[in-house]
């Protein structure tokens, strides 16, 4: 009977081809959109459970005095503290956007052990005030080599910052963002002191590393309590919560993407259901003949389900195969927005499972229709 | 002493009606008849006389509203749908006017279909199918699809499918209605051979008097009532013309399992 399902599935080449293509496009879109959402959340998955972000309670755009550094460091349960600021500069042209963070590099890079830097490069970086470190993908993107002069034009901190590439880091896992640049906060602060003294000695955030994950809550409360009723009150949260907070600003977009990804599946379900209903309607006479020969409704349901599953499977496999080049294209063309584009096995499995579920659902009505076909009535119509 | 065989089909006061537009339209009224094992019977009558309905009831494709209907000692009115399907698969072979072959399956695969419901192995199925195709003279066309065969050849494939399970009864609904005279004669010859050589009970529904004339027994229906039941043993099933390549000494038993 599998042979019958297989031959039926290819009986109308144009119709089958269009249905398979539709399924492939739907699975491709589904996997791609899921990957986009996963890319959005990549920061959450890479967040450390022992890292805290301390920012201004009003908003991230308000800064905190650098004098908080010593006071935070004095709290019990804290292993390491560092600070950083978002520079928001551009490289040569405005379209060349990538995150630049000015931080206290000896502690900042210690807090981020997932950034792997060769020891000689690390020494060179820490010894050069104008030194900077870039992620491997960022360096590849612009063809940078160690020793290259990189000029950043600041927006959050106006001015031109001439940096020397002293180190290139790579991530210790595929999900680690290799598209950032870090340079010394002191170098930035010196320039600011000359041009905008009001903004000097202010940082965007403090990063705190606690001794163990269970200290995240108590330490957060202690930090916020310490600066309560000050001019710059703090809001301390885990790194994951901080990233989620950033993502929540774009929650509507993510929701829309998720809805669209399921709508696409809904549309292909209707397309495949229509194909199967048309096929079943055309073959009611054949189903009546099979019933005449003694085949039971479950046999007919099996033939129809087999055909539907084969179409869905072919479309699903084609869609998954196409997902790889599509994700690669997305990754390369949108690398400045999505530095991590994780096409996971779960997404692929879900894409396949969804296409099979569509295959089963699309067969339900035609199978029910075929199981109810009255032999005498159907043969009379065919005859 | 000659042993009298019990009739294969016993019909008593059979009624059948269809519901159309909220009304019950009687199709068969108070039909009573018996059909002996190994008989070749033609059912004739104008369109709407109920001959196909009667055939469908005897072959277990439909159910009567009232009356008694037993075939081979089995009361068909008492069987569930599943039991009726199993009974049909085991005891009845079907031949239709428009062949009703599955177009995406080859002649071999079409003939094999009823055997898929049996516990036969693949090798045994192949042997039965090849024998059935040989009996209808289509051994060399087994890999052809229905669309690659003429009408007469398609009907012969359908006959092979009908006899591959070695059924007791063969139900033939206008088997020559879509064929030219020569092809029709070939089909009728084949059916005669199934009746005379293999002892199959054949019920043939036809509009064609020439086809009906091959059958030793002729029943006429008009408006759902049995008008005439003629037996003419002198008119025993005969071949219209010798068929080239037909086996002179056909095998003693049918090809079925």
Interface residues (C-beta under 8 A of the other chain):
Chain A: X1 X3 X4 X7 X8 X11 X285 X286 X289 X290 X291 X292 X293 X294 X295 X296 X375 X376 X379 X380 X382 X383
Chain B: X52 X53 X56 X61 X62 X82 X85 X86 X88 X89 X90 X94 X96 X97 X98 X100 X102 X103 X104 X105 X109 X113 X114 X116 X117 X161 X173 X174
